[in-house]
């Protein structure tokens, strides 16, 4: 008696699995036909280029750039072009024998007081680095009155040696 009950339950379980597999196969066929019909009716859906994927950290960095640009009265496209020029968007970038650090290549030795005032402790942190870089650029822009001279000084310390650098950034920023 027990053996027949176990055999019945086993057959019942196998039948449920077969029914479920049949239903799944039917759903897959319908979805496949739907995809084919969509491709025929709307080929543009499958031929248009998709934008390149963007990492979450890059989106967060771009949001911070917009925020800092607004705070300091800067053009966000200039900030982005400056970052591209200085570090190629590599937050761990080091230049000038390790003296220039991060996205905007900040030299800690010249900006210790500024960092302290802004509460910045880690120039490898993209947001902290951008905050310091925007503070510097804003100060230079106020002092010189235009991006070309401000960017020249940002790069070389004077308005003469960094002219080509400034022109590249402004061109890449679309200005």
C-alpha positions in Angstrom: 0.0 0.0 0.0 2.7 2.5 1.0 4.7 1.6 -2.2 1.6 2.4 -4.4 1.1 5.8 -2.6 4.8 6.7 -3.1 4.6 5.6 -6.8 1.4 7.7 -7.2 3.0 10.8 -5.6 6.1 10.4 -7.9 3.9 10.2 -11.0 1.9 13.2 -9.9 5.1 15.2 -9.3 6.4 14.2 -12.7 3.2 15.3 -14.4 3.3 18.7 -12.7 6.8 19.2 -13.9 5.9 18.2 -17.4 2.9 20.6 -17.4 5.1 23.4 -16.1 7.7 22.7 -18.8 5.1 22.7 -21.5 3.8 26.1 -20.2 7.3 27.6 -20.1 8.0 26.3 -23.7 4.7 27.9 -24.9 5.6 31.2 -23.2 9.1 31.2 -24.8 7.6 30.6 -28.3 5.2 33.5 -27.9 8.0 35.8 -26.7 10.2 34.8 -29.6 7.4 35.4 -32.1 6.7 38.7 -30.5 10.4 39.7 -30.8 10.4 38.8 -34.5 7.2 40.7 -35.2 8.7 43.8 -33.4 11.9 43.5 -35.5 9.8 43.4 -38.7 7.5 46.3 -37.7 10.1 48.5 -36.1 13.6 47.7 -37.4 15.0 51.1 -36.0 14.7 49.6 -32.5 17.5 47.1 -33.4 19.6 49.3 -35.7 20.1 52.5 -33.7 23.3 53.0 -31.7 23.1 52.7 -28.0 25.0 55.2 -25.9 28.2 53.9 -24.2 27.6 52.6 -20.7 28.6 55.0 -18.0 29.9 53.9 -14.7 28.0 55.0 -11.6 31.1 56.6 -10.2 31.4 58.7 -13.3 27.8 59.8 -13.0 28.4 60.8 -9.4 31.6 62.7 -10.4 29.6 64.5 -13.1 26.9 65.5 -10.6 29.6 66.8 -8.3 31.1 68.8 -11.1 27.8 70.4 -11.8 27.3 71.2 -8.1 30.8 72.7 -7.8 30.4 74.7 -11.0 27.3 76.2 -9.7 28.8 76.9 -6.3 31.9 78.6 -7.7 30.3 80.2 -10.8 32.3 78.1 -13.2 31.5 76.5 -16.6 31.1 72.8 -16.0 32.4 72.1 -19.5 35.6 73.9 -18.7 36.0 71.8 -15.5 35.4 68.5 -17.5 37.9 69.6 -20.2 40.5 70.5 -17.5 40.1 67.1 -15.9 40.4 65.4 -19.2 43.6 67.3 -19.9 45.1 67.0 -16.5 44.4 63.3 -15.6 42.4 61.7 -18.4 39.7 61.1 -15.7 42.0 58.9 -13.7 41.4 59.7 -10.0 44.7 58.0 -9.0 46.8 60.0 -11.5 50.0 61.5 -10.3 52.2 64.0 -12.1 55.2 66.1 -11.5 57.1 63.3 -9.8 54.1 62.5 -7.5 53.5 66.1 -6.5 50.3 66.6 -8.5 47.5 64.4 -7.4 44.1 63.2 -8.7 41.6 64.3 -11.3 42.6 68.0 -11.3 46.3 67.4 -10.5 46.4 69.4 -7.2 49.7 70.0 -5.6 49.2 69.6 -1.8 52.3 71.6 -0.9 50.8 74.8 -2.4 47.2 74.3 -1.2 47.5 73.0 2.4 45.6 76.0 3.8 43.0 75.8 1.1 42.5 72.1 1.8 42.2 72.8 5.5 39.6 75.6 4.9 37.6 73.3 2.7 37.8 70.3 5.0 39.6 68.2 2.3 42.0 65.5 3.5 42.3 63.1 0.5 43.2 64.4 -3.0 42.7 61.0 -4.5 39.0 61.3 -3.6 37.4 62.6 -6.8 34.9 64.9 -5.0 37.5 66.4 -2.7 39.9 66.9 -5.6 37.3 68.6 -7.7 36.3 70.8 -4.8 39.8 72.0 -4.3 40.4 72.4 -8.1 37.2 74.4 -8.5 38.1 76.6 -5.6 41.6 77.3 -7.2 40.1 78.0 -10.7 37.4 80.2 -9.3 40.0 82.3 -7.4 42.1 82.6 -10.5 39.1 83.5 -12.7 38.2 86.3 -10.3 41.8 87.5 -10.2 42.4 87.5 -14.0 38.9 88.0 -15.3 39.0 85.4 -18.1 39.4 81.6 -18.5 42.4 81.9 -20.8 44.6 83.6 -18.3 43.1 81.7 -15.3 43.8 78.3 -17.0 47.3 79.4 -18.0 48.1 80.3 -14.4 46.4 77.1 -13.1 48.8 75.1 -15.3 52.1 77.0 -15.2 51.8 79.6 -12.5 51.9 82.5 -15.0 49.8 83.8 -17.9 52.4 83.3 -20.5 53.7 79.7 -20.3 50.3 78.1 -20.2 48.6 79.7 -23.2 48.5 76.6 -25.4 47.2 74.5 -22.5 44.4 77.1 -21.9 43.5 77.2 -25.6 43.3 73.3 -25.7 41.0 73.2 -22.7 38.7 76.0 -24.0 38.5 74.3 -27.4 37.7 71.0 -25.8 35.1 72.7 -23.6 33.5 74.2 -26.8 34.3 77.8 -25.9 
